[in-house]
Amino acid sequence: MFSDVEGAKRFYSDVLGWTFGESSSEYGNYTQAYVDGKAVAAVVPPMPGQEGQSQWCLYFAAPDAAATAGKIRENGGEVLMEPMQVGDFGTMCLAREPSGAVFGVWQAGTHEGFEATATPGAYCWAEVFTREPEKADTFFSAVFPYRMKQMQDHAVDYRMFDVGENAVLGRMKMTDDFPPEVPSYINVYFTVDDCDEAVARATKLGGVLRFGPMSSPFGRFAALSDPQGANFSVIDITTTEGEMPKVKDV
């Protein structure tokens, strides 16, 4: 969601290689982003009343958006936008979990979501950054069919949420390194060929490097803010370093 959609299109086309489809005035000027002809994201101007901070919103798949909205309320979350049908594409709603992170829910119709993941330019991973991990953990595991694993690392409080055998979401406890005015949020990772080159392109275009680049067992990654203040990360999943951390079921 960007106050300057054209600026966002220029930035992300240069940093991530995106091309864009036609803007759909019928659906609030929603504009889909593509890599090699496959849908990887979308940009949209703020809805009335939502002006302000530009930001990425991750949508969680749900078989029934209305039922999920009910679960969100029952577990201490707030529904910011009631389930709304978007043509035959699907049904969406927006919500805030109890520790403050905003996210979307998507009940797929003809639009099932990402057409590519974990390839250069496409979505790869996401993490809930929160100062109140107990609230977030309790909420997400009650609303969605997650199994939880805790990373056994004294330096960070990090948890992973699995659907079946697949890890689909991380949760990181925010440290004092984060300015107090930064609320809980969901950080999305986009895949890149070369992390350092992507950071160089982003900062040259007015993006701000927040962390990294750093190599890890999962890849070489960096956290950035785009020129409009939307937080995101980039990761080269082919450049890894170190052993995978041990995890335990929770």
LINHUZI-V677816 format. One record per pair of residues at least 6 apart in sequence whose ideal C-beta (glycine too) atoms are under 6 Angstrom apart, sorted by the first residue. I is the first residue (numbers start at 1). GAP is how many residues later the second one is. Records with the same first field share a line. If there is no record, write none. Layout:
BEGIN
I = GAP  GAP
END
This chain:
BEGIN
1 = 43  45  54
2 = 6  41  52  226
3 = 51
5 = 38  40
8 = 35
9 = 11
11 = 194  215
12 = 6
14 = 187  191
15 = 186  187
16 = 105  174
17 = 104
18 = 15
19 = 15
20 = 11  13
21 = 11
23 = 6  8
24 = 6
28 = 16
29 = 16
30 = 12  14
31 = 12
32 = 7  10
33 = 7  8
35 = 86  87
38 = 77  78
39 = 76
40 = 76  81  82
53 = 176
54 = 174  175  176
55 = 175
56 = 132  174  176
57 = 47
58 = 45  68  128  130
59 = 45  47
60 = 45
61 = 45
62 = 6  43  45
65 = 18  26  28  40  42
66 = 17
68 = 37
69 = 10  14  24
71 = 72
72 = 7  23  71
75 = 64  67  68
76 = 22
77 = 18  20
78 = 18
79 = 16
80 = 14  15  16
81 = 12  13
83 = 8  10
84 = 8
85 = 6
86 = 6
88 = 21  22
89 = 20  21  22
90 = 16  17  18  19  21
91 = 16
92 = 12  14
93 = 12
94 = 10
96 = 6
97 = 39  42
98 = 37  41
99 = 31  33  36  37  85
100 = 83  84
101 = 27  83  84  85
103 = 83
114 = 9
116 = 6
117 = 6
118 = 6  73
119 = 72
120 = 71  72  73
122 = 69
124 = 65  67  111
125 = 64
126 = 43  60  62
127 = 43  45  60
128 = 8  43  58
129 = 43  45  56  58
130 = 6  54
131 = 43
133 = 24  40
136 = 35
141 = 7
146 = 15
147 = 15
148 = 11  13  102
149 = 11  98  100
150 = 9  98  100
151 = 7  94  96
152 = 94  96
153 = 92
157 = 16
158 = 14
159 = 12
160 = 7  10
161 = 8
187 = 44  46
188 = 44
189 = 44  46
190 = 44
192 = 6  42  44
194 = 42
195 = 18  25  27  39  41
196 = 17
198 = 36
199 = 10  14  23
202 = 22
203 = 6
206 = 21
207 = 17  19
208 = 17
209 = 15
210 = 13
211 = 12
212 = 9  10
213 = 7  9
215 = 26
217 = 23  25  27
219 = 16  17  18  21
220 = 16  19
221 = 12  14
222 = 12
223 = 10
225 = 6
END
